[in-house]
Amino acid sequence: MAAEFHPLRSLLLAVSGWVSGHQQDVIAYLVEENRVLKEQLGGRRIRLTDDQRRRLAAKGTGSGARLSLRSRPS
């Protein structure tokens, strides 16, 4: 049986391909940015406050409720 041509399906495939490529570009940028920032730290560790960790967790998960935030020694 021959596959039917659906213009909407073709459009969705094109858009999803573009989005996927864009996401890969953003990930590559962030990986490089992290590498540069770590290089600038020169082996030092960043100490985040509990409030900063909560804000980062909330941005990463949408709510922050699913992540367990353990206190770290200063």
PLY file of the C-alpha trace (Angstrom):
ply
format ascii 1.0
element vertex 74
property float x
property float y
property float z
element edge 73
property int vertex1
property int vertex2
end_header
0.00 0.00 0.00
1.42 3.40 -0.98
1.84 6.02 1.72
-0.33 9.08 1.29
1.20 12.55 1.17
0.09 14.73 4.07
1.30 18.34 3.91
0.73 18.83 7.63
2.86 15.78 8.43
5.66 17.14 6.25
5.44 20.51 7.97
5.54 18.88 11.41
8.58 16.81 10.42
10.38 19.91 9.15
9.58 21.92 12.29
10.57 19.09 14.63
13.85 18.67 12.73
14.56 22.38 13.09
13.70 22.35 16.81
15.92 19.32 17.38
18.82 20.99 15.59
18.30 24.19 17.56
18.27 22.25 20.84
21.54 20.54 19.88
23.09 23.95 19.14
21.96 25.29 22.52
23.32 22.22 24.33
26.67 22.53 22.53
26.84 26.21 23.51
26.05 25.46 27.16
28.63 22.65 27.31
31.28 25.01 25.93
30.18 27.79 28.27
30.50 25.43 31.26
33.96 24.36 30.09
35.12 27.97 29.85
33.65 28.89 33.24
35.27 25.87 34.92
38.57 26.83 33.32
38.22 30.35 34.73
37.59 28.95 38.22
40.97 27.24 38.12
40.00 24.24 40.24
38.12 26.23 42.87
34.65 25.06 43.81
31.60 27.29 43.79
29.67 27.35 47.06
25.96 27.96 46.58
23.61 29.05 49.32
20.51 26.96 50.00
18.38 29.69 48.39
20.48 29.60 45.21
20.18 25.80 45.06
16.39 25.99 45.48
16.09 28.56 42.66
18.25 26.44 40.34
16.27 23.30 41.19
12.98 25.10 40.57
14.16 26.29 37.17
15.40 22.82 36.23
12.29 20.86 37.19
9.52 23.39 36.94
8.61 23.10 40.60
11.69 22.05 42.53
9.56 19.75 44.68
11.00 16.55 43.21
14.60 17.31 44.12
16.00 16.64 47.54
18.10 19.57 48.75
20.73 18.40 51.20
22.66 20.99 53.15
26.33 21.06 52.32
29.14 21.92 54.70
30.58 25.41 54.31
0 1
1 2
2 3
3 4
4 5
5 6
6 7
7 8
8 9
9 10
10 11
11 12
12 13
13 14
14 15
15 16
16 17
17 18
18 19
19 20
20 21
21 22
22 23
23 24
24 25
25 26
26 27
27 28
28 29
29 30
30 31
31 32
32 33
33 34
34 35
35 36
36 37
37 38
38 39
39 40
40 41
41 42
42 43
43 44
44 45
45 46
46 47
47 48
48 49
49 50
50 51
51 52
52 53
53 54
54 55
55 56
56 57
57 58
58 59
59 60
60 61
61 62
62 63
63 64
64 65
65 66
66 67
67 68
68 69
69 70
70 71
71 72
72 73
